[in-house]
Amino acid sequence: MKKIFTWAGVAFLLFFLFTAPIQASDVVNGILGSLRGAAEAVITFMQNLFTQ
């Protein structure tokens, strides 16, 4: 069952990529932006933790 859901997810992602590439790139940029923000927050926390 897990294998079926995995393949269905991959098929959906490929379909989305080929039918709406601009929107797909916006989604990826949004995810990467969120990850970058989270990483910057952790870096800021660590800097404040060790400098005070």
PDB file of N, CA, C and O in Angstrom:
ATOM      1  N   MET A   1       0.822  -1.182   0.000  1.00  0.00           N
ATOM      2  CA  MET A   1       0.000   0.000   0.000  1.00  0.00           C
ATOM      3  C   MET A   1       0.876   1.260   0.000  1.00  0.00           C
ATOM      4  O   MET A   1       0.596   2.224  -0.713  1.00  0.00           O
ATOM      5  N   LYS A   2       1.945   1.233   0.816  1.00  0.00           N
ATOM      6  CA  LYS A   2       2.849   2.381   0.878  1.00  0.00           C
ATOM      7  C   LYS A   2       3.487   2.641  -0.487  1.00  0.00           C
ATOM      8  O   LYS A   2       3.667   3.790  -0.889  1.00  0.00           O
ATOM      9  N   LYS A   3       3.822   1.572  -1.183  1.00  0.00           N
ATOM     10  CA  LYS A   3       4.447   1.688  -2.495  1.00  0.00           C
ATOM     11  C   LYS A   3       3.485   2.342  -3.498  1.00  0.00           C
ATOM     12  O   LYS A   3       3.901   3.145  -4.334  1.00  0.00           O
ATOM     13  N   ILE A   4       2.222   1.997  -3.407  1.00  0.00           N
ATOM     14  CA  ILE A   4       1.213   2.573  -4.304  1.00  0.00           C
ATOM     15  C   ILE A   4       1.091   4.080  -4.066  1.00  0.00           C
ATOM     16  O   ILE A   4       1.050   4.862  -5.016  1.00  0.00           O
ATOM     17  N   PHE A   5       1.032   4.483  -2.792  1.00  0.00           N
ATOM     18  CA  PHE A   5       0.931   5.907  -2.479  1.00  0.00           C
ATOM     19  C   PHE A   5       2.183   6.665  -2.905  1.00  0.00           C
ATOM     20  O   PHE A   5       2.094   7.807  -3.357  1.00  0.00           O
ATOM     21  N   THR A   6       3.336   6.044  -2.766  1.00  0.00           N
ATOM     22  CA  THR A   6       4.578   6.676  -3.193  1.00  0.00           C
ATOM     23  C   THR A   6       4.568   6.924  -4.696  1.00  0.00           C
ATOM     24  O   THR A   6       4.867   8.030  -5.146  1.00  0.00           O
ATOM     25  N   TRP A   7       4.226   5.899  -5.472  1.00  0.00           N
ATOM     26  CA  TRP A   7       4.180   6.047  -6.931  1.00  0.00           C
ATOM     27  C   TRP A   7       3.098   7.034  -7.352  1.00  0.00           C
ATOM     28  O   TRP A   7       3.289   7.787  -8.306  1.00  0.00           O
ATOM     29  N   ALA A   8       1.978   7.040  -6.661  1.00  0.00           N
ATOM     30  CA  ALA A   8       0.912   7.997  -6.977  1.00  0.00           C
ATOM     31  C   ALA A   8       1.389   9.426  -6.699  1.00  0.00           C
ATOM     32  O   ALA A   8       1.091  10.343  -7.464  1.00  0.00           O
ATOM     33  N   GLY A   9       2.119   9.609  -5.618  1.00  0.00           N
ATOM     34  CA  GLY A   9       2.665  10.929  -5.298  1.00  0.00           C
ATOM     35  C   GLY A   9       3.674  11.393  -6.330  1.00  0.00           C
ATOM     36  O   GLY A   9       3.658  12.552  -6.744  1.00  0.00           O
ATOM     37  N   VAL A  10       4.543  10.499  -6.740  1.00  0.00           N
ATOM     38  CA  VAL A  10       5.532  10.842  -7.764  1.00  0.00           C
ATOM     39  C   VAL A  10       4.833  11.189  -9.077  1.00  0.00           C
ATOM     40  O   VAL A  10       5.206  12.155  -9.742  1.00  0.00           O
ATOM     41  N   ALA A  11       3.823  10.405  -9.450  1.00  0.00           N
ATOM     42  CA  ALA A  11       3.079  10.668 -10.685  1.00  0.00           C
ATOM     43  C   ALA A  11       2.385  12.023 -10.606  1.00  0.00           C
ATOM     44  O   ALA A  11       2.379  12.769 -11.585  1.00  0.00           O
ATOM     45  N   PHE A  12       1.800  12.353  -9.453  1.00  0.00           N
ATOM     46  CA  PHE A  12       1.140  13.645  -9.290  1.00  0.00           C
ATOM     47  C   PHE A  12       2.143  14.780  -9.412  1.00  0.00           C
ATOM     48  O   PHE A  12       1.861  15.782 -10.070  1.00  0.00           O
ATOM     49  N   LEU A  13       3.314  14.642  -8.786  1.00  0.00           N
ATOM     50  CA  LEU A  13       4.330  15.691  -8.873  1.00  0.00           C
ATOM     51  C   LEU A  13       4.802  15.903 -10.308  1.00  0.00           C
ATOM     52  O   LEU A  13       4.966  17.041 -10.747  1.00  0.00           O
ATOM     53  N   LEU A  14       5.020  14.819 -11.035  1.00  0.00           N
ATOM     54  CA  LEU A  14       5.433  14.945 -12.428  1.00  0.00           C
ATOM     55  C   LEU A  14       4.338  15.594 -13.270  1.00  0.00           C
ATOM     56  O   LEU A  14       4.623  16.441 -14.116  1.00  0.00           O
ATOM     57  N   PHE A  15       3.080  15.196 -13.039  1.00  0.00           N
ATOM     58  CA  PHE A  15       1.957  15.802 -13.749  1.00  0.00           C
ATOM     59  C   PHE A  15       1.902  17.299 -13.476  1.00  0.00           C
ATOM     60  O   PHE A  15       1.741  18.095 -14.401  1.00  0.00           O
ATOM     61  N   PHE A  16       2.035  17.687 -12.207  1.00  0.00           N
ATOM     62  CA  PHE A  16       2.021  19.093 -11.825  1.00  0.00           C
ATOM     63  C   PHE A  16       3.182  19.841 -12.466  1.00  0.00           C
ATOM     64  O   PHE A  16       3.016  20.971 -12.925  1.00  0.00           O
ATOM     65  N   LEU A  17       4.341  19.226 -12.500  1.00  0.00           N
ATOM     66  CA  LEU A  17       5.525  19.859 -13.083  1.00  0.00           C
ATOM     67  C   LEU A  17       5.348  20.118 -14.566  1.00  0.00           C
ATOM     68  O   LEU A  17       5.710  21.184 -15.063  1.00  0.00           O
ATOM     69  N   PHE A  18       4.791  19.144 -15.277  1.00  0.00           N
ATOM     70  CA  PHE A  18       4.654  19.280 -16.724  1.00  0.00           C
ATOM     71  C   PHE A  18       3.457  20.125 -17.147  1.00  0.00           C
ATOM     72  O   PHE A  18       3.490  20.745 -18.211  1.00  0.00           O
ATOM     73  N   THR A  19       2.416  20.162 -16.347  1.00  0.00           N
ATOM     74  CA  THR A  19       1.235  20.927 -16.738  1.00  0.00           C
ATOM     75  C   THR A  19       1.263  22.361 -16.237  1.00  0.00           C
ATOM     76  O   THR A  19       0.619  23.226 -16.830  1.00  0.00           O
ATOM     77  N   ALA A  20       1.987  22.636 -15.169  1.00  0.00           N
ATOM     78  CA  ALA A  20       2.053  23.988 -14.609  1.00  0.00           C
ATOM     79  C   ALA A  20       3.462  24.273 -14.090  1.00  0.00           C
ATOM     80  O   ALA A  20       3.671  24.365 -12.880  1.00  0.00           O
ATOM     81  N   PRO A  21       4.426  24.411 -14.997  1.00  0.00           N
ATOM     82  CA  PRO A  21       5.816  24.571 -14.540  1.00  0.00           C
ATOM     83  C   PRO A  21       6.065  25.871 -13.769  1.00  0.00           C
ATOM     84  O   PRO A  21       6.892  25.894 -12.857  1.00  0.00           O
ATOM     85  N   ILE A  22       5.368  26.942 -14.120  1.00  0.00           N
ATOM     86  CA  ILE A  22       5.589  28.213 -13.414  1.00  0.00           C
ATOM     87  C   ILE A  22       5.093  28.107 -11.975  1.00  0.00           C
ATOM     88  O   ILE A  22       5.773  28.537 -11.043  1.00  0.00           O
ATOM     89  N   GLN A  23       3.908  27.535 -11.802  1.00  0.00           N
ATOM     90  CA  GLN A  23       3.388  27.360 -10.456  1.00  0.00           C
ATOM     91  C   GLN A  23       4.240  26.382  -9.651  1.00  0.00           C
ATOM     92  O   GLN A  23       4.433  26.565  -8.449  1.00  0.00           O
ATOM     93  N   ALA A  24       4.748  25.347 -10.312  1.00  0.00           N
ATOM     94  CA  ALA A  24       5.603  24.382  -9.627  1.00  0.00           C
ATOM     95  C   ALA A  24       6.882  25.060  -9.133  1.00  0.00           C
ATOM     96  O   ALA A  24       7.347  24.783  -8.028  1.00  0.00           O
ATOM     97  N   SER A  25       7.448  25.945  -9.951  1.00  0.00           N
ATOM     98  CA  SER A  25       8.662  26.647  -9.517  1.00  0.00           C
ATOM     99  C   SER A  25       8.350  27.604  -8.373  1.00  0.00           C
ATOM    100  O   SER A  25       9.177  27.798  -7.482  1.00  0.00           O
ATOM    101  N   ASP A  26       7.156  28.204  -8.393  1.00  0.00           N
ATOM    102  CA  ASP A  26       6.763  29.065  -7.273  1.00  0.00           C
ATOM    103  C   ASP A  26       6.649  28.276  -5.975  1.00  0.00           C
ATOM    104  O   ASP A  26       7.045  28.757  -4.913  1.00  0.00           O
ATOM    105  N   VAL A  27       6.107  27.068  -6.062  1.00  0.00           N
ATOM    106  CA  VAL A  27       5.983  26.216  -4.881  1.00  0.00           C
ATOM    107  C   VAL A  27       7.366  25.861  -4.342  1.00  0.00           C
ATOM    108  O   VAL A  27       7.608  25.937  -3.138  1.00  0.00           O
ATOM    109  N   VAL A  28       8.266  25.477  -5.236  1.00  0.00           N
ATOM    110  CA  VAL A  28       9.632  25.114  -4.812  1.00  0.00           C
ATOM    111  C   VAL A  28      10.330  26.324  -4.203  1.00  0.00           C
ATOM    112  O   VAL A  28      10.994  26.197  -3.174  1.00  0.00           O
ATOM    113  N   ASN A  29      10.192  27.496  -4.820  1.00  0.00           N
ATOM    114  CA  ASN A  29      10.811  28.702  -4.267  1.00  0.00           C
ATOM    115  C   ASN A  29      10.234  29.031  -2.894  1.00  0.00           C
ATOM    116  O   ASN A  29      10.962  29.476  -2.007  1.00  0.00           O
ATOM    117  N   GLY A  30       8.946  28.817  -2.715  1.00  0.00           N
ATOM    118  CA  GLY A  30       8.332  29.052  -1.409  1.00  0.00           C
ATOM    119  C   GLY A  30       8.866  28.111  -0.350  1.00  0.00           C
ATOM    120  O   GLY A  30       9.141  28.522   0.777  1.00  0.00           O
ATOM    121  N   ILE A  31       9.010  26.849  -0.713  1.00  0.00           N
ATOM    122  CA  ILE A  31       9.553  25.863   0.235  1.00  0.00           C
ATOM    123  C   ILE A  31      10.993  26.204   0.591  1.00  0.00           C
ATOM    124  O   ILE A  31      11.372  26.167   1.762  1.00  0.00           O
ATOM    125  N   LEU A  32      11.794  26.537  -0.415  1.00  0.00           N
ATOM    126  CA  LEU A  32      13.191  26.883  -0.145  1.00  0.00           C
ATOM    127  C   LEU A  32      13.298  28.160   0.682  1.00  0.00           C
ATOM    128  O   LEU A  32      14.174  28.273   1.539  1.00  0.00           O
ATOM    129  N   GLY A  33      12.418  29.112   0.431  1.00  0.00           N
ATOM    130  CA  GLY A  33      12.403  30.339   1.231  1.00  0.00           C
ATOM    131  C   GLY A  33      12.071  30.050   2.689  1.00  0.00           C
ATOM    132  O   GLY A  33      12.667  30.631   3.596  1.00  0.00           O
ATOM    133  N   SER A  34      11.127  29.158   2.906  1.00  0.00           N
ATOM    134  CA  SER A  34      10.767  28.783   4.278  1.00  0.00           C
ATOM    135  C   SER A  34      11.929  28.088   4.979  1.00  0.00           C
ATOM    136  O   SER A  34      12.211  28.362   6.145  1.00  0.00           O
ATOM    137  N   LEU A  35      12.599  27.191   4.268  1.00  0.00           N
ATOM    138  CA  LEU A  35      13.762  26.504   4.851  1.00  0.00           C
ATOM    139  C   LEU A  35      14.878  27.487   5.167  1.00  0.00           C
ATOM    140  O   LEU A  35      15.547  27.366   6.193  1.00  0.00           O
ATOM    141  N   ARG A  36      15.077  28.460   4.284  1.00  0.00           N
ATOM    142  CA  ARG A  36      16.111  29.463   4.515  1.00  0.00           C
ATOM    143  C   ARG A  36      15.776  30.287   5.757  1.00  0.00           C
ATOM    144  O   ARG A  36      16.647  30.552   6.586  1.00  0.00           O
ATOM    145  N   GLY A  37      14.514  30.688   5.880  1.00  0.00           N
ATOM    146  CA  GLY A  37      14.094  31.453   7.050  1.00  0.00           C
ATOM    147  C   GLY A  37      14.287  30.674   8.337  1.00  0.00           C
ATOM    148  O   GLY A  37      14.724  31.227   9.347  1.00  0.00           O
ATOM    149  N   ALA A  38      13.961  29.395   8.302  1.00  0.00           N
ATOM    150  CA  ALA A  38      14.143  28.553   9.485  1.00  0.00           C
ATOM    151  C   ALA A  38      15.626  28.430   9.841  1.00  0.00           C
ATOM    152  O   ALA A  38      15.994  28.501  11.013  1.00  0.00           O
ATOM    153  N   ALA A  39      16.464  28.248   8.836  1.00  0.00           N
ATOM    154  CA  ALA A  39      17.907  28.132   9.085  1.00  0.00           C
ATOM    155  C   ALA A  39      18.459  29.431   9.663  1.00  0.00           C
ATOM    156  O   ALA A  39      19.285  29.405  10.575  1.00  0.00           O
ATOM    157  N   GLU A  40      18.006  30.564   9.135  1.00  0.00           N
ATOM    158  CA  GLU A  40      18.467  31.848   9.657  1.00  0.00           C
ATOM    159  C   GLU A  40      18.016  32.050  11.104  1.00  0.00           C
ATOM    160  O   GLU A  40      18.750  32.618  11.913  1.00  0.00           O
ATOM    161  N   ALA A  41      16.818  31.587  11.424  1.00  0.00           N
ATOM    162  CA  ALA A  41      16.329  31.704  12.800  1.00  0.00           C
ATOM    163  C   ALA A  41      17.177  30.869  13.756  1.00  0.00           C
ATOM    164  O   ALA A  41      17.482  31.312  14.863  1.00  0.00           O
ATOM    165  N   VAL A  42      17.556  29.668  13.333  1.00  0.00           N
ATOM    166  CA  VAL A  42      18.398  28.817  14.172  1.00  0.00           C
ATOM    167  C   VAL A  42      19.769  29.449  14.346  1.00  0.00           C
ATOM    168  O   VAL A  42      20.323  29.432  15.445  1.00  0.00           O
ATOM    169  N   ILE A  43      20.319  30.001  13.283  1.00  0.00           N
ATOM    170  CA  ILE A  43      21.634  30.655  13.370  1.00  0.00           C
ATOM    171  C   ILE A  43      21.573  31.843  14.319  1.00  0.00           C
ATOM    172  O   ILE A  43      22.468  32.024  15.145  1.00  0.00           O
ATOM    173  N   THR A  44      20.526  32.650  14.206  1.00  0.00           N
ATOM    174  CA  THR A  44      20.370  33.796  15.096  1.00  0.00           C
ATOM    175  C   THR A  44      20.246  33.348  16.543  1.00  0.00           C
ATOM    176  O   THR A  44      20.851  33.945  17.434  1.00  0.00           O
ATOM    177  N   PHE A  45      19.471  32.305  16.781  1.00  0.00           N
ATOM    178  CA  PHE A  45      19.327  31.767  18.135  1.00  0.00           C
ATOM    179  C   PHE A  45      20.671  31.318  18.687  1.00  0.00           C
ATOM    180  O   PHE A  45      21.018  31.638  19.825  1.00  0.00           O
ATOM    181  N   MET A  46      21.424  30.582  17.890  1.00  0.00           N
ATOM    182  CA  MET A  46      22.718  30.074  18.364  1.00  0.00           C
ATOM    183  C   MET A  46      23.688  31.230  18.621  1.00  0.00           C
ATOM    184  O   MET A  46      24.435  31.198  19.598  1.00  0.00           O
ATOM    185  N   GLN A  47      23.687  32.237  17.768  1.00  0.00           N
ATOM    186  CA  GLN A  47      24.566  33.377  17.981  1.00  0.00           C
ATOM    187  C   GLN A  47      24.214  34.106  19.278  1.00  0.00           C
ATOM    188  O   GLN A  47      25.096  34.491  20.044  1.00  0.00           O
ATOM    189  N   ASN A  48      22.915  34.289  19.511  1.00  0.00           N
ATOM    190  CA  ASN A  48      22.490  34.975  20.735  1.00  0.00           C
ATOM    191  C   ASN A  48      22.765  34.124  21.971  1.00  0.00           C
ATOM    192  O   ASN A  48      23.048  34.654  23.046  1.00  0.00           O
ATOM    193  N   LEU A  49      22.683  32.844  21.820  1.00  0.00           N
ATOM    194  CA  LEU A  49      22.910  31.945  22.944  1.00  0.00           C
ATOM    195  C   LEU A  49      24.370  31.991  23.397  1.00  0.00           C
ATOM    196  O   LEU A  49      24.643  31.968  24.597  1.00  0.00           O
ATOM    197  N   PHE A  50      25.298  32.057  22.462  1.00  0.00           N
ATOM    198  CA  PHE A  50      26.712  31.991  22.792  1.00  0.00           C
ATOM    199  C   PHE A  50      27.378  33.342  22.962  1.00  0.00           C
ATOM    200  O   PHE A  50      28.506  33.403  23.451  1.00  0.00           O
ATOM    201  N   THR A  51      26.721  34.430  22.575  1.00  0.00           N
ATOM    202  CA  THR A  51      27.364  35.736  22.703  1.00  0.00           C
ATOM    203  C   THR A  51      26.942  36.466  23.970  1.00  0.00           C
ATOM    204  O   THR A  51      27.514  37.505  24.298  1.00  0.00           O
ATOM    205  N   GLN A  52      25.957  35.946  24.683  1.00  0.00           N
ATOM    206  CA  GLN A  52      25.512  36.639  25.897  1.00  0.00           C
ATOM    207  C   GLN A  52      25.965  35.934  27.129  1.00  0.00           C
ATOM    208  O   GLN A  52      25.677  36.382  28.239  1.00  0.00           O
TER     209      GLN A  52
END
